[in-house]
Structures are given as C-alpha cells and as structure tokens.
Amino acid sequence: MTPPPPGCAALGAPRARVPSPQARSGLPLRLLLLLLLPLWTAAASQGHSKSGPRISAVWKGHAGQDHVDFGPVEPHTVLFHEPGSAFLWVGGRNKVYIFNFSKGKNTSVHTVNIGSTVGSCRDKRDCENYITLLEMQNEGLLVCGTNARRPSCWRLVNDTAVLLGEKRGYAFSPDENSLVLFDGDEVYSTIRKQEYNGKIPRFRRIKGDSELYTSDTVMQNPQFIKATIVRQDQAYDDKIYYFFREDNPDKNPEAPLNVSRVAQLCRGDQGGESSLSVSKWNTFLKAMLVCSDTATNKNFNRLQDVFLLPDPNGQWRDTRVYGVFSNPWNYSAVCVYSLGDIDRVFRTSALRGYHKDLPDPRPGKCLPDRQAIPTETFQVADSHPEVVQRVEPMGRLKTPLFHSKHHYQKVVVHRMHTSNGETFHVLYLTTDKGTIHKVVESGDQEHSLVFNILEIQPFRRAATIQAMSLDADRRKLYVSSQWEVSQVPLDLCEVYSGGCHGCLMARDPYCGWTQNRCASIYSSQEPVLQSINPEEPHKECPNPKPEGAPLQKVSLAQNSRYYLSCPMESRHATYSWRHEENVEQSCEPGHQSPNCILFIENLTDLQYGHYYCEAREGSYLREAQHWELMREDGITASHLLGHACTLASSLWLGVLPTLVLGLLVH
C-alpha cells in the first residue's frame, strides 16, 4: 500500500483533534475544497457504470507455467495456435518462439532465429525481419516476414527454417494495414505487389486460378479488419466476405468520418469478358454495417474487430458475426449479425444510385461452370458497388448487444455449455488499458441477457495486448505483450470470494459451488451448484443469507478524527456505511474511489459503537465489514498537523467526496 503523506497517520489510525483555522497553504479549508470540487466532479463522471466489469482480478498463475518472458522487448508479435495443442508459436523480431504449455509443467521455450537475408538497407529499423504471418500448411509452418522491406517466407520444419524466397502480397512493414487469407492452394491479400506500386489498397487473389484485384474506385481509403471464406449450399456459390471501414462519401459536417462495411466476392469469380474487366473481381458488392442504439441515439461507426462463431449444427446462415465498434469518444459497442442476413442483403437489395432495371445476371451473382461475368453486369456493379439495404444487428430491436464507456480493440467468443445444459456465449474483449473484459451472453437472440462479469489483468506488468488467441478445446486464452506471453484459463473461479453467495453472484457459467469452494465445472468430480436465475442467483444457495463480516475493534479518543474504509469489490453494488440504524455514507456504482470511505471528523459520544459496511446488488445484501469504535481516554496526538494534513490524507485515500459533502455544510 502506498504510504500516507509524511506526518499523517495511516488509514484507521486515531488522531487528536487540533484546532487550526487554515491549511498550511494559507487557504481556508472550505475554500480549498470548493476549488477542488469541480475536479472531483469531473473525475467521478468518468466512473464505471453497470456496463463495466463487476469485479477486477489479476491473473497471477504459476511463474514459469502461465507467464513466460520473451527476454528482449518485442514491439510486434503474431500468434499461431492449433486448438487442442499445447504448443504456441509467436512471431517476433528476427525469430519465432515456440512455447510448450504442457499441463502441470514449466513451459519450455525454443527459439528459431530468422534474421534478414538482405545485405543492405536504408536504416536500422528497416534491416529487421519482423514476422508478420504464421500459417500451418501440409508441409509445415509457413513463416513470412518483412525481411528488410523485401517480404519473404520460410518453411519451419523440425525447428529449422528453410527459405522459400521473396513473396509478393506479404507485408513490407509490421504496422501495415493488411489481410492475408489462405484457402487450400489459393491466397488472397490486401497488400500491394510492389512497395511503391500505387497507394490505392486492393483486395487481390495473388495465388490460384487467376490473379484478380478490386477496382480502384470501389473503396475509399479502406482499413481492413477481417476476411473469411463461407462454403454455401452449392460450391459455385461459395463466398469471400471481408470486413473493413472506409472514409464516408457523405462529406456533410455532421456525418461520421468513417463507415463500416462488409464486402462480398464470389470465390469462383474468373474475371470478366472485356479487357477492362478480365483482371478484376466482377462480383464485388459492399454493404454498410449498422451498429446504433436508437433509444439513446448513440452511433458506433468505426469497426475495430470481427469474430465469426460458426453454428454448432453446421448451418452457415446461422454463423454469428460479432463486431466491435467505437465512436469518436472511444466508447465501444458490440453488435451481432448473422451470415444469413448478410447474404440476403447482397442477394435482394437494389444498388445505391442506380435507378434502372438490373441486368441479368444481377450484380454480385455467382455463376456456375466457371462462367465469365457479362460486361454489362460488371459495368453496373463497378460504377454502383454499394447496395441500398444496410446490414442490421440480429434481434427484434436491431440494437447493439451492449455498449460501454470502455475502448475495446479485439474480441474472441467461446460457446460453452453449463452443467445443466444451458448454452452461453462468452466474449473476451481486450481494452486499450491492457486488460480483458469477460462478458457473458445468455438466452436467445430475442431475449438476450448480457453481463460484464470480470476484468482480467493478464500480465505480470501492465502492457498493451498485442495479440490474442482462443483455444476452445483446452479452454485457454493466449495473449501477448511486448514483454511476455500469458496462458489464461477461461474458468478463473478462484477469483470469486464470498462463499456460495459470492460464487453464484459472479454469474460465471464456468464456475459453481461445490465442497465449500467456488470451482470449475470442468475440474470438479462432484455435482456443482449453478444458478439458473440471472436476477437473484444467490437464492440458489443452501443458506438464505451470506455470513456476516468478522468484528474488528479499535479504541479511540474522544474528539479525534478517523476513517473507515470498505473495499468496493463489486462495481455493480451500492456500498453503505451504517451506524446503528442510520446510513452515514453511501457509494453508488461508478464511485471513483476503489474504497467506500466514511470520514469522522470529530468523534463524539454519539459516534461510538458499531459500524457496518453493507453491499447491495438488487436483492442481494452482504455485510462487507463490521467495526466497533470504542472509547479510550487520555490519547493525545504526537504531532500537531492541522487541517492541511487532514486534507492531504483525505486526497490520498480518495475521501474528497465525503469531505466535500460533510465539511461544506458545516
């Protein structure tokens, strides 16, 4: 704990009452508080709401097993992990790290050095070989890197790197806005072939039947997010969908700067019939992704990340598309779409700005038997690439799954089943603060319930999360920073305190109460108690009320000052200090300080006795602390500190709200 200001007693220490009309700064105490009140008000307005995580936890893990340092700083990392495997490959600067996270053993680390093969370069940074892509293929792991701005690839076999030579369509820089998509022997890329070959980004097929690229006019400064291939009912109808954001063509000052999009291409596109269309994608169309809450008039236009969750029954139309969006204030929202809705929009919508009858075949239609797209169809689609209909979120209200004041950057989603057979979708969202939020989605799409249950600090030292990979089979999350790699279990049940009631109030579908502890449903050999009541889960516990807090006693002199501090474990609860039957202090969700603090400026006869800190969430009431303040005569202060020290201690402890409310009304 950070020490208090010099000469001031620590939290809970008695102090004598010393009359002093002014703080040492020379300003009257109340005037100083008035000056500081706007600062506190502004800070408090930025506190967490119930869309924030309920509790926070640091994942300590086991040193050498769950946290492994790189050694040198790695400014850029990429991950590759096969589900069910204990191995994790991490691409860094001039090397590939191979981690073996075998259960119950210290993690072994092996490195394969893959430095630049270029003899000369323009500056020191350009001389590096930053690994930008890891992809498992039949012959072994494909490793591609910047290679001093001459992108090259290697084949990693038996921990030996074999140079494959320079490759077109791979990143020149680790910071490059790029996507590379593999499908068997075909490769798709958004990276230009030559470093100085134009500045207009294109989506290309760089390896396969024929090389194709998008027209230069169909996207405006695109920032690519995700690409995927969807197998449809007929092989010729297979689609490539890619998600991106671009500059808004609407230059109205009130219009957003960015528009989020999904684009479609037919995987079997063979180009067109004319010289202008023979080398271009002829089936390109794009649609706007909408993520808005009409009830609050909040719009989220900037797509950050996308995760596709396949349907468990193999129905491609029911694949869920989770999109993370932000707005100009870096608030975030998560919207969920279905591939079926995206497909319907492209198949049925009119084209924006085109008012004639559509040609046959209509733009965007995939043709069987490797037929070329007619020139007229290509010309209409090329000049009017956007469809009128917008892709809206799933559900009756067409609104975000939730929105938050936190700035989310990446998302992965795990579909899991509880011990009683319920299905939950658990979202893991990285923040710009280097933490992970665990958000539980339950129910069907019409009546979905969402709860932000946990904030996880995955690293031993705070750092930005560079990459994240989910292993649903091993139920692990792998995350990397510039310093280290962490293996985080999905079932972090040990972080929930408070007995049965605290375990069930966490609403963590991976956890339940058994044998007097909060345990993982996967590791427990005994039946596990899990609540099916999202509003009042604690009522499932055998005991109707949680246990009371242990009594703590302290003896204090009359007229002394004292602080009572109650840690606010749950950010969704209201914490109150109660003396006898009176509520002396209340701290609502979103309270700026991590503690609910009761400041007693002048201890009188009426203020001795029992004090209870109570936390309430709905019908759940828990006694968090219980103190008894007892009389002790003859105590004198060892230092005459005055009001200035009182104020300094209060600021250190986060009790300024209490001082403002208490002292200003005297």
SULCORPE-V183745 format. One record per residue. N is the residue number from 0. OMEGA is omega in whole degrees, -180 to 180 (none if undefined). D_CENTER is the distance of its C-alpha to the mean C-alpha in whole Angstrom. Layout:
n=N omega=OMEGA d_center=D_CENTER
n=N omega=OMEGA d_center=D_CENTER
This chain:
n=0 omega=178 d_center=28
n=1 omega=-178 d_center=29
n=2 omega=178 d_center=33
n=3 omega=177 d_center=34
n=4 omega=-177 d_center=36
n=5 omega=176 d_center=40
n=6 omega=-179 d_center=42
n=7 omega=-179 d_center=40
n=8 omega=178 d_center=40
n=9 omega=-178 d_center=37
n=10 omega=177 d_center=35
n=11 omega=-179 d_center=37
n=12 omega=178 d_center=40
n=13 omega=176 d_center=43
n=14 omega=180 d_center=45
n=15 omega=176 d_center=48
n=16 omega=-177 d_center=48
n=17 omega=179 d_center=50
n=18 omega=178 d_center=51
n=19 omega=-173 d_center=50
n=20 omega=-175 d_center=50
n=21 omega=172 d_center=48
n=22 omega=-177 d_center=45
n=23 omega=177 d_center=45
n=24 omega=-177 d_center=44
n=25 omega=179 d_center=47
n=26 omega=173 d_center=45
n=27 omega=-175 d_center=46
n=28 omega=-176 d_center=43
n=29 omega=177 d_center=42
n=30 omega=179 d_center=42
n=31 omega=178 d_center=40
n=32 omega=178 d_center=37
n=33 omega=179 d_center=38
n=34 omega=-177 d_center=37
n=35 omega=-177 d_center=34
n=36 omega=179 d_center=33
n=37 omega=180 d_center=31
n=38 omega=179 d_center=29
n=39 omega=-179 d_center=28
n=40 omega=180 d_center=27
n=41 omega=-180 d_center=25
n=42 omega=-178 d_center=23
n=43 omega=-179 d_center=23
n=44 omega=180 d_center=22
n=45 omega=-177 d_center=19
n=46 omega=-177 d_center=18
n=47 omega=170 d_center=15
n=48 omega=-179 d_center=16
n=49 omega=173 d_center=16
n=50 omega=176 d_center=13
n=51 omega=-178 d_center=11
n=52 omega=-179 d_center=11
n=53 omega=178 d_center=15
n=54 omega=178 d_center=15
n=55 omega=180 d_center=14
n=56 omega=174 d_center=15
n=57 omega=179 d_center=16
n=58 omega=-178 d_center=16
n=59 omega=179 d_center=19
n=60 omega=178 d_center=20
n=61 omega=-180 d_center=24
n=62 omega=-179 d_center=25
n=63 omega=179 d_center=26
n=64 omega=-176 d_center=24
n=65 omega=177 d_center=20
n=66 omega=180 d_center=20
n=67 omega=179 d_center=22
n=68 omega=173 d_center=23
n=69 omega=-169 d_center=23
n=70 omega=174 d_center=26
n=71 omega=177 d_center=26
n=72 omega=178 d_center=23
n=73 omega=-176 d_center=21
n=74 omega=-179 d_center=20
n=75 omega=179 d_center=19
n=76 omega=171 d_center=18
n=77 omega=-176 d_center=17
n=78 omega=166 d_center=17
n=79 omega=-180 d_center=19
n=80 omega=175 d_center=20
n=81 omega=-179 d_center=22
n=82 omega=179 d_center=21
n=83 omega=-179 d_center=23
n=84 omega=175 d_center=24
n=85 omega=-175 d_center=24
n=86 omega=175 d_center=24
n=87 omega=177 d_center=21
n=88 omega=179 d_center=22
n=89 omega=176 d_center=21
n=90 omega=-180 d_center=22
n=91 omega=-179 d_center=23
n=92 omega=178 d_center=25
n=93 omega=180 d_center=29
n=94 omega=172 d_center=28
n=95 omega=177 d_center=26
n=96 omega=177 d_center=25
n=97 omega=-179 d_center=26
n=98 omega=176 d_center=24
n=99 omega=-179 d_center=26
n=100 omega=179 d_center=24
n=101 omega=-175 d_center=27
n=102 omega=175 d_center=26
n=103 omega=-179 d_center=28
n=104 omega=173 d_center=29
n=105 omega=-177 d_center=28
n=106 omega=176 d_center=26
n=107 omega=-178 d_center=28
n=108 omega=175 d_center=27
n=109 omega=-180 d_center=30
n=110 omega=174 d_center=29
n=111 omega=-179 d_center=31
n=112 omega=178 d_center=32
n=113 omega=-179 d_center=32
n=114 omega=-180 d_center=33
n=115 omega=177 d_center=34
n=116 omega=-177 d_center=37
n=117 omega=-175 d_center=38
n=118 omega=-178 d_center=41
n=119 omega=-179 d_center=40
n=120 omega=-172 d_center=38
n=121 omega=177 d_center=37
n=122 omega=-172 d_center=35
n=123 omega=-178 d_center=34
n=124 omega=-180 d_center=30
n=125 omega=-179 d_center=32
n=126 omega=-175 d_center=33
n=127 omega=172 d_center=30
n=128 omega=178 d_center=29
n=129 omega=178 d_center=25
n=130 omega=-176 d_center=24
n=131 omega=-176 d_center=22
n=132 omega=173 d_center=22
n=133 omega=-177 d_center=23
n=134 omega=179 d_center=24
n=135 omega=176 d_center=26
n=136 omega=-176 d_center=30
n=137 omega=-176 d_center=33
n=138 omega=-177 d_center=35
n=139 omega=-178 d_center=32
n=140 omega=175 d_center=29
n=141 omega=-180 d_center=29
n=142 omega=178 d_center=27
n=143 omega=-178 d_center=27
n=144 omega=-176 d_center=27
n=145 omega=175 d_center=28
n=146 omega=179 d_center=32
n=147 omega=178 d_center=33
n=148 omega=170 d_center=32
n=149 omega=-170 d_center=34
n=150 omega=-179 d_center=31
n=151 omega=-180 d_center=32
n=152 omega=178 d_center=31
n=153 omega=172 d_center=32
n=154 omega=-179 d_center=33
n=155 omega=-179 d_center=32
n=156 omega=-180 d_center=34
n=157 omega=177 d_center=35
n=158 omega=176 d_center=33
n=159 omega=-179 d_center=35
n=160 omega=179 d_center=34
n=161 omega=-177 d_center=37
n=162 omega=176 d_center=37
n=163 omega=178 d_center=36
n=164 omega=178 d_center=37
n=165 omega=-176 d_center=36
n=166 omega=175 d_center=34
n=167 omega=176 d_center=33
n=168 omega=177 d_center=30
n=169 omega=-165 d_center=27
n=170 omega=173 d_center=26
n=171 omega=-176 d_center=28
n=172 omega=179 d_center=25
n=173 omega=-179 d_center=22
n=174 omega=-174 d_center=20
n=175 omega=176 d_center=22
n=176 omega=-170 d_center=20
n=177 omega=170 d_center=21
n=178 omega=171 d_center=21
n=179 omega=-176 d_center=23
n=180 omega=180 d_center=24
n=181 omega=174 d_center=26
n=182 omega=-175 d_center=28
n=183 omega=179 d_center=31
n=184 omega=-179 d_center=33
n=185 omega=179 d_center=32
n=186 omega=178 d_center=29
n=187 omega=-175 d_center=28
n=188 omega=174 d_center=26
n=189 omega=-175 d_center=25
n=190 omega=-179 d_center=27
n=191 omega=-177 d_center=30
n=192 omega=179 d_center=33
n=193 omega=-174 d_center=35
n=194 omega=-176 d_center=33
n=195 omega=-179 d_center=35
n=196 omega=178 d_center=36
n=197 omega=-178 d_center=35
n=198 omega=-177 d_center=32
n=199 omega=-180 d_center=31
n=200 omega=179 d_center=28
n=201 omega=171 d_center=29
n=202 omega=-172 d_center=28
n=203 omega=160 d_center=30
n=204 omega=-174 d_center=32
n=205 omega=177 d_center=33
n=206 omega=-179 d_center=34
n=207 omega=-177 d_center=36
n=208 omega=179 d_center=38
n=209 omega=180 d_center=39
n=210 omega=180 d_center=36
n=211 omega=176 d_center=35
n=212 omega=179 d_center=33
n=213 omega=177 d_center=32
n=214 omega=-176 d_center=34
n=215 omega=-174 d_center=34
n=216 omega=-172 d_center=34
n=217 omega=178 d_center=31
n=218 omega=-179 d_center=28
n=219 omega=179 d_center=28
n=220 omega=-175 d_center=26
n=221 omega=171 d_center=23
n=222 omega=-171 d_center=20
n=223 omega=-175 d_center=19
n=224 omega=-173 d_center=15
n=225 omega=175 d_center=16
n=226 omega=-180 d_center=20
n=227 omega=175 d_center=21
n=228 omega=-177 d_center=25
n=229 omega=176 d_center=26
n=230 omega=-178 d_center=29
n=231 omega=-172 d_center=31
n=232 omega=176 d_center=34
n=233 omega=-175 d_center=36
n=234 omega=-178 d_center=36
n=235 omega=-178 d_center=37
n=236 omega=179 d_center=34
n=237 omega=-174 d_center=31
n=238 omega=164 d_center=29
n=239 omega=173 d_center=26
n=240 omega=171 d_center=23
n=241 omega=-173 d_center=21
n=242 omega=-177 d_center=18
n=243 omega=169 d_center=19
n=244 omega=-178 d_center=19
n=245 omega=177 d_center=22
n=246 omega=-180 d_center=25
n=247 omega=177 d_center=26
n=248 omega=177 d_center=30
n=249 omega=-176 d_center=30
n=250 omega=174 d_center=31
n=251 omega=-178 d_center=32
n=252 omega=-180 d_center=31
n=253 omega=-180 d_center=29
n=254 omega=178 d_center=27
n=255 omega=-179 d_center=23
n=256 omega=-175 d_center=23
n=257 omega=173 d_center=21
n=258 omega=179 d_center=21
n=259 omega=-171 d_center=19
n=260 omega=162 d_center=21
n=261 omega=179 d_center=21
n=262 omega=176 d_center=25
n=263 omega=172 d_center=27
n=264 omega=173 d_center=30
n=265 omega=-179 d_center=32
n=266 omega=-179 d_center=32
n=267 omega=179 d_center=36
n=268 omega=-179 d_center=36
n=269 omega=-177 d_center=39
n=270 omega=-175 d_center=39
n=271 omega=-176 d_center=42
n=272 omega=-175 d_center=46
n=273 omega=180 d_center=47
n=274 omega=-180 d_center=46
n=275 omega=-174 d_center=44
n=276 omega=-172 d_center=41
n=277 omega=-178 d_center=42
n=278 omega=-177 d_center=40
n=279 omega=170 d_center=37
n=280 omega=-179 d_center=34
n=281 omega=-175 d_center=37
n=282 omega=-178 d_center=34
n=283 omega=167 d_center=31
n=284 omega=177 d_center=30
n=285 omega=180 d_center=27
n=286 omega=179 d_center=25
n=287 omega=172 d_center=23
n=288 omega=-179 d_center=20
n=289 omega=175 d_center=20
n=290 omega=-175 d_center=17
n=291 omega=175 d_center=19
n=292 omega=-176 d_center=20
n=293 omega=-179 d_center=24
n=294 omega=-180 d_center=24
n=295 omega=-180 d_center=22
n=296 omega=178 d_center=23
n=297 omega=-180 d_center=20
n=298 omega=-180 d_center=19
n=299 omega=-169 d_center=16
n=300 omega=-171 d_center=17
n=301 omega=-180 d_center=15
n=302 omega=-179 d_center=13
n=303 omega=-177 d_center=10
n=304 omega=-180 d_center=10
n=305 omega=174 d_center=12
n=306 omega=179 d_center=12
n=307 omega=180 d_center=15
n=308 omega=-177 d_center=16
n=309 omega=176 d_center=20
n=310 omega=-178 d_center=23
n=311 omega=179 d_center=24
n=312 omega=176 d_center=27
n=313 omega=179 d_center=27
n=314 omega=-173 d_center=28
n=315 omega=-179 d_center=26
n=316 omega=-178 d_center=26
n=317 omega=173 d_center=24
n=318 omega=-179 d_center=21
n=319 omega=-180 d_center=18
n=320 omega=179 d_center=16
n=321 omega=178 d_center=12
n=322 omega=175 d_center=11
n=323 omega=-178 d_center=9
n=324 omega=174 d_center=11
n=325 omega=176 d_center=12
n=326 omega=-177 d_center=15
n=327 omega=180 d_center=18
n=328 omega=-180 d_center=16
n=329 omega=165 d_center=13
n=330 omega=-173 d_center=12
n=331 omega=173 d_center=10
n=332 omega=173 d_center=11
n=333 omega=176 d_center=10
n=334 omega=-177 d_center=14
n=335 omega=-180 d_center=15
n=336 omega=174 d_center=18
n=337 omega=177 d_center=21
n=338 omega=178 d_center=23
n=339 omega=178 d_center=26
n=340 omega=178 d_center=25
n=341 omega=180 d_center=24
n=342 omega=-179 d_center=28
n=343 omega=180 d_center=30
n=344 omega=-179 d_center=29
n=345 omega=-177 d_center=30
n=346 omega=-169 d_center=33
n=347 omega=-171 d_center=34
n=348 omega=169 d_center=33
n=349 omega=179 d_center=36
n=350 omega=-178 d_center=35
n=351 omega=178 d_center=34
n=352 omega=-180 d_center=38
n=353 omega=-171 d_center=40
n=354 omega=177 d_center=42
n=355 omega=175 d_center=45
n=356 omega=-180 d_center=45
n=357 omega=178 d_center=43
n=358 omega=177 d_center=44
n=359 omega=2 d_center=45
n=360 omega=-178 d_center=42
n=361 omega=179 d_center=40
n=362 omega=179 d_center=37
n=363 omega=-178 d_center=34
n=364 omega=177 d_center=36
n=365 omega=-178 d_center=36
n=366 omega=180 d_center=40
n=367 omega=172 d_center=42
n=368 omega=174 d_center=44
n=369 omega=180 d_center=42
n=370 omega=175 d_center=44
n=371 omega=179 d_center=43
n=372 omega=178 d_center=42
n=373 omega=-176 d_center=45
n=374 omega=-179 d_center=45
n=375 omega=179 d_center=45
n=376 omega=179 d_center=42
n=377 omega=-177 d_center=40
n=378 omega=179 d_center=42
n=379 omega=-179 d_center=40
n=380 omega=-177 d_center=37
n=381 omega=-179 d_center=37
n=382 omega=179 d_center=38
n=383 omega=-171 d_center=36
n=384 omega=-176 d_center=32
n=385 omega=176 d_center=30
n=386 omega=-177 d_center=31
n=387 omega=-178 d_center=32
n=388 omega=178 d_center=29
n=389 omega=178 d_center=26
n=390 omega=-177 d_center=23
n=391 omega=180 d_center=22
n=392 omega=176 d_center=19
n=393 omega=176 d_center=21
n=394 omega=-176 d_center=23
n=395 omega=-175 d_center=26
n=396 omega=179 d_center=24
n=397 omega=-177 d_center=22
n=398 omega=178 d_center=19
n=399 omega=172 d_center=15
n=400 omega=171 d_center=14
n=401 omega=172 d_center=13
n=402 omega=-168 d_center=12
n=403 omega=175 d_center=11
n=404 omega=178 d_center=12
n=405 omega=180 d_center=9
n=406 omega=-180 d_center=8
n=407 omega=-175 d_center=5
n=408 omega=-179 d_center=6
n=409 omega=179 d_center=5
n=410 omega=165 d_center=6
n=411 omega=-174 d_center=8
n=412 omega=179 d_center=11
n=413 omega=173 d_center=14
n=414 omega=-177 d_center=17
n=415 omega=-179 d_center=19
n=416 omega=-179 d_center=22
n=417 omega=-178 d_center=23
n=418 omega=179 d_center=26
n=419 omega=173 d_center=28
n=420 omega=178 d_center=27
n=421 omega=178 d_center=24
n=422 omega=177 d_center=21
n=423 omega=169 d_center=18
n=424 omega=-177 d_center=15
n=425 omega=-179 d_center=12
n=426 omega=173 d_center=8
n=427 omega=-173 d_center=6
n=428 omega=176 d_center=2
n=429 omega=179 d_center=3
n=430 omega=177 d_center=5
n=431 omega=178 d_center=8
n=432 omega=180 d_center=10
n=433 omega=178 d_center=9
n=434 omega=179 d_center=7
n=435 omega=175 d_center=5
n=436 omega=179 d_center=5
n=437 omega=-174 d_center=8
n=438 omega=-177 d_center=9
n=439 omega=176 d_center=13
n=440 omega=-179 d_center=14
n=441 omega=178 d_center=18
n=442 omega=179 d_center=21
n=443 omega=-174 d_center=23
n=444 omega=-180 d_center=21
n=445 omega=-176 d_center=24
n=446 omega=-176 d_center=23
n=447 omega=175 d_center=20
n=448 omega=-176 d_center=18
n=449 omega=-178 d_center=15
n=450 omega=177 d_center=14
n=451 omega=-167 d_center=11
n=452 omega=-169 d_center=13
n=453 omega=169 d_center=11
n=454 omega=-175 d_center=9
n=455 omega=169 d_center=10
n=456 omega=-169 d_center=12
n=457 omega=-173 d_center=12
n=458 omega=177 d_center=15
n=459 omega=172 d_center=18
n=460 omega=-175 d_center=18
n=461 omega=-179 d_center=15
n=462 omega=176 d_center=14
n=463 omega=177 d_center=11
n=464 omega=-178 d_center=10
n=465 omega=-177 d_center=12
n=466 omega=-178 d_center=11
n=467 omega=180 d_center=10
n=468 omega=-179 d_center=12
n=469 omega=172 d_center=13
n=470 omega=-178 d_center=17
n=471 omega=-179 d_center=17
n=472 omega=-180 d_center=21
n=473 omega=-179 d_center=21
n=474 omega=179 d_center=18
n=475 omega=174 d_center=16
n=476 omega=179 d_center=13
n=477 omega=-178 d_center=14
n=478 omega=-179 d_center=12
n=479 omega=172 d_center=14
n=480 omega=178 d_center=14
n=481 omega=-176 d_center=18
n=482 omega=-166 d_center=19
n=483 omega=171 d_center=18
n=484 omega=178 d_center=17
n=485 omega=172 d_center=16
n=486 omega=-174 d_center=16
n=487 omega=178 d_center=14
n=488 omega=177 d_center=16
n=489 omega=-178 d_center=14
n=490 omega=180 d_center=17
n=491 omega=-172 d_center=17
n=492 omega=-176 d_center=20
n=493 omega=-178 d_center=21
n=494 omega=-177 d_center=19
n=495 omega=179 d_center=21
n=496 omega=176 d_center=24
n=497 omega=176 d_center=27
n=498 omega=-178 d_center=28
n=499 omega=-177 d_center=28
n=500 omega=179 d_center=27
n=501 omega=-180 d_center=24
n=502 omega=-177 d_center=23
n=503 omega=177 d_center=24
n=504 omega=177 d_center=22
n=505 omega=179 d_center=19
n=506 omega=179 d_center=19
n=507 omega=-175 d_center=17
n=508 omega=177 d_center=19
n=509 omega=-169 d_center=19
n=510 omega=176 d_center=21
n=511 omega=-176 d_center=25
n=512 omega=179 d_center=28
n=513 omega=177 d_center=30
n=514 omega=175 d_center=33
n=515 omega=175 d_center=32
n=516 omega=176 d_center=29
n=517 omega=-170 d_center=25
n=518 omega=177 d_center=25
n=519 omega=178 d_center=23
n=520 omega=-179 d_center=24
n=521 omega=-175 d_center=25
n=522 omega=-176 d_center=27
n=523 omega=177 d_center=29
n=524 omega=-178 d_center=32
n=525 omega=175 d_center=33
n=526 omega=-176 d_center=32
n=527 omega=178 d_center=29
n=528 omega=175 d_center=29
n=529 omega=-177 d_center=26
n=530 omega=173 d_center=26
n=531 omega=-179 d_center=26
n=532 omega=-176 d_center=26
n=533 omega=-178 d_center=23
n=534 omega=-176 d_center=25
n=535 omega=-176 d_center=27
n=536 omega=-177 d_center=26
n=537 omega=-178 d_center=28
n=538 omega=176 d_center=31
n=539 omega=-177 d_center=31
n=540 omega=-180 d_center=32
n=541 omega=179 d_center=35
n=542 omega=-176 d_center=36
n=543 omega=-177 d_center=36
n=544 omega=175 d_center=34
n=545 omega=179 d_center=32
n=546 omega=178 d_center=34
n=547 omega=179 d_center=35
n=548 omega=178 d_center=34
n=549 omega=-179 d_center=37
n=550 omega=174 d_center=39
n=551 omega=-176 d_center=39
n=552 omega=176 d_center=42
n=553 omega=178 d_center=43
n=554 omega=-175 d_center=47
n=555 omega=177 d_center=47
n=556 omega=176 d_center=50
n=557 omega=-180 d_center=50
n=558 omega=177 d_center=49
n=559 omega=176 d_center=46
n=560 omega=-178 d_center=43
n=561 omega=176 d_center=40
n=562 omega=169 d_center=36
n=563 omega=-174 d_center=35
n=564 omega=-179 d_center=31
n=565 omega=179 d_center=29
n=566 omega=-180 d_center=25
n=567 omega=-176 d_center=23
n=568 omega=179 d_center=21
n=569 omega=178 d_center=19
n=570 omega=179 d_center=18
n=571 omega=-176 d_center=19
n=572 omega=169 d_center=23
n=573 omega=-179 d_center=25
n=574 omega=-178 d_center=27
n=575 omega=171 d_center=31
n=576 omega=-179 d_center=34
n=577 omega=175 d_center=37
n=578 omega=-172 d_center=40
n=579 omega=-180 d_center=43
n=580 omega=-175 d_center=42
n=581 omega=174 d_center=41
n=582 omega=-176 d_center=37
n=583 omega=-178 d_center=37
n=584 omega=179 d_center=34
n=585 omega=-179 d_center=31
n=586 omega=-176 d_center=27
n=587 omega=172 d_center=25
n=588 omega=-174 d_center=21
n=589 omega=177 d_center=19
n=590 omega=-172 d_center=22
n=591 omega=-177 d_center=22
n=592 omega=175 d_center=23
n=593 omega=180 d_center=22
n=594 omega=171 d_center=25
n=595 omega=-169 d_center=27
n=596 omega=173 d_center=31
n=597 omega=-179 d_center=34
n=598 omega=177 d_center=37
n=599 omega=-174 d_center=40
n=600 omega=-175 d_center=42
n=601 omega=-174 d_center=46
n=602 omega=179 d_center=46
n=603 omega=-179 d_center=49
n=604 omega=-176 d_center=51
n=605 omega=-175 d_center=49
n=606 omega=170 d_center=46
n=607 omega=177 d_center=46
n=608 omega=-172 d_center=45
n=609 omega=177 d_center=42
n=610 omega=-178 d_center=39
n=611 omega=171 d_center=36
n=612 omega=-176 d_center=32
n=613 omega=178 d_center=31
n=614 omega=-178 d_center=27
n=615 omega=171 d_center=27
n=616 omega=-176 d_center=25
n=617 omega=179 d_center=27
n=618 omega=-179 d_center=30
n=619 omega=-180 d_center=28
n=620 omega=-178 d_center=30
n=621 omega=175 d_center=30
n=622 omega=-175 d_center=32
n=623 omega=179 d_center=30
n=624 omega=178 d_center=33
n=625 omega=-179 d_center=36
n=626 omega=170 d_center=39
n=627 omega=176 d_center=42
n=628 omega=-176 d_center=44
n=629 omega=-178 d_center=47
n=630 omega=172 d_center=50
n=631 omega=-177 d_center=51
n=632 omega=171 d_center=54
n=633 omega=179 d_center=55
n=634 omega=176 d_center=52
n=635 omega=-180 d_center=52
n=636 omega=177 d_center=50
n=637 omega=178 d_center=50
n=638 omega=173 d_center=49
n=639 omega=-170 d_center=49
n=640 omega=179 d_center=46
n=641 omega=-176 d_center=46
n=642 omega=-178 d_center=44
n=643 omega=179 d_center=42
n=644 omega=177 d_center=41
n=645 omega=-180 d_center=40
n=646 omega=-180 d_center=38
n=647 omega=178 d_center=36
n=648 omega=-178 d_center=35
n=649 omega=178 d_center=34
n=650 omega=180 d_center=31
n=651 omega=-176 d_center=30
n=652 omega=-178 d_center=30
n=653 omega=-177 d_center=28
n=654 omega=-179 d_center=31
n=655 omega=177 d_center=32
n=656 omega=-179 d_center=31
n=657 omega=179 d_center=33
n=658 omega=-179 d_center=36
n=659 omega=-177 d_center=36
n=660 omega=-176 d_center=36
n=661 omega=-172 d_center=39
n=662 omega=-176 d_center=41
n=663 omega=-178 d_center=41
n=664 omega=179 d_center=43
n=665 omega=none d_center=45
